[in-house]
Amino acid sequence: MKHRSVRGALAAWLLLALGLAGCAGLGGLRNVTLSQEQLQLQIDRQFPRQQRLLEVIDVNIARPSLRLLPERNRIETDLDLSATERISGRTVRGSLALDYALRFEPSDASVRLAQVRVQDAKLDLGSGPLSPSSARIGALLAERLLDDFVLYRPDAERLQLIQRLGVTAADIVVTPRGVEIRFAEPK
């Protein structure tokens, strides 16, 4: 999968936080912020993305546009989408607008999408838009596929460092300045 760019940014971000903290714990470091511009640059490097679903649908996702929603502690992303059904060759084109939260998973120190919600799906077969029920089925499938999607997972060496420092929790907060990871002090 092509998550290296976002993983790289988040890895650098996490390593900076952990490196500044040193082996004595997190010390005075309480949070690290990644700006909307930094996030957009990192996400742009992952697209276009292609994925096969259920062995019968080829999906191409492109041109992500990211916005921070600090009032709701979420991120909104608009994406262009095309999906081709391999048997009939029919293609659906359109766009998705989705929003989501981020969460820290202590078992593997990953950062994941949470509570993914498709807010708008504009999908067209070329002869006209999909029916509202078909568009909603596509939106539900997208939500299910993206919920718990891993944006960052540290390699074995970094995971050992995180575990050695005793970091088992972090709050991820969307602020007007960017996405902020607030590390919990090891117990």
Residue pairs with C-beta under 8 A, 6 or more apart in sequence:
2 46
2 49
3 46
3 150
3 151
3 152
4 45
4 46
5 42
5 43
5 45
5 46
6 42
6 43
6 45
6 46
6 151
6 152
7 151
7 152
7 153
8 42
9 34
9 38
9 39
9 42
10 34
10 111
10 151
10 152
11 152
11 154
11 158
13 32
13 34
13 181
14 32
14 109
14 152
14 154
14 158
14 162
14 181
15 158
16 32
17 26
17 29
17 32
17 181
17 183
18 158
18 161
18 162
18 165
18 167
20 27
20 29
21 27
21 29
21 165
21 183
23 164
23 165
25 165
25 166
25 185
25 186
26 165
26 167
26 183
26 185
26 186
29 183
30 182
30 183
31 180
31 181
31 182
31 183
32 180
32 181
33 175
33 177
33 178
33 179
33 180
34 178
34 179
34 180
35 177
35 178
36 66
36 67
36 68
36 178
38 178
39 66
39 75
39 178
39 179
40 64
40 65
40 66
43 64
43 66
43 77
44 64
46 64
47 61
47 62
47 63
47 64
48 60
48 61
48 62
48 63
49 60
49 61
49 62
50 58
50 59
50 60
50 61
51 58
51 59
51 61
52 58
52 59
53 59
53 83
53 141
53 145
55 86
56 85
56 86
56 87
57 83
57 84
57 85
57 86
58 83
58 84
58 86
59 81
59 82
59 83
60 81
60 82
60 83
61 79
61 80
61 81
62 79
62 80
62 81
63 79
63 80
64 77
64 78
64 79
65 77
65 78
65 79
66 75
66 76
66 77
67 75
67 76
67 77
68 75
68 76
68 174
68 175
68 176
68 178
68 179
69 75
69 76
69 99
69 174
70 174
70 175
70 176
72 99
72 174
73 101
73 173
73 174
74 99
74 100
74 101
74 115
74 174
75 99
75 100
75 101
75 102
75 174
75 179
76 97
76 98
76 99
76 119
77 97
77 98
77 99
77 100
78 95
78 96
78 97
79 95
79 96
79 98
80 93
80 94
80 95
81 92
81 93
81 94
81 95
81 96
81 123
82 91
82 92
82 93
82 94
83 91
83 92
83 138
84 90
84 91
84 92
85 91
90 125
91 125
91 126
92 123
92 124
92 125
92 130
92 138
93 123
93 124
93 126
94 121
94 122
94 123
94 124
95 120
95 121
95 122
96 118
96 120
96 121
96 139
96 142
97 118
97 119
97 120
97 121
98 116
98 117
98 118
98 119
98 142
98 143
98 146
99 116
99 117
99 119
100 113
100 114
100 115
100 116
100 117
100 146
101 113
101 114
101 115
101 172
101 174
102 111
102 112
102 113
102 114
102 151
102 172
102 174
102 179
103 111
103 112
103 114
103 172
104 110
104 111
104 169
104 170
104 171
104 172
104 181
105 111
105 112
106 167
106 168
106 169
108 153
108 154
108 159
109 153
109 154
109 158
109 159
109 162
109 163
109 167
110 150
110 151
110 152
110 153
110 154
111 150
111 151
111 152
111 172
111 181
112 148
112 149
112 150
112 151
113 146
113 147
113 148
113 149
113 151
114 147
114 148
115 147
116 142
116 143
116 146
116 147
116 149
117 143
118 139
118 140
118 142
118 143
121 135
121 136
121 138
121 139
121 142
122 129
122 135
123 129
123 130
123 134
123 135
123 138
124 130
129 135
130 138
154 162
165 186
166 186
166 187
167 183
167 184
167 186
168 184
168 186
168 187
169 183
169 184
170 181
170 182
170 183
170 184
171 181
171 182
171 184
172 179
172 180
172 181
172 182
173 179
173 180
173 182
174 180
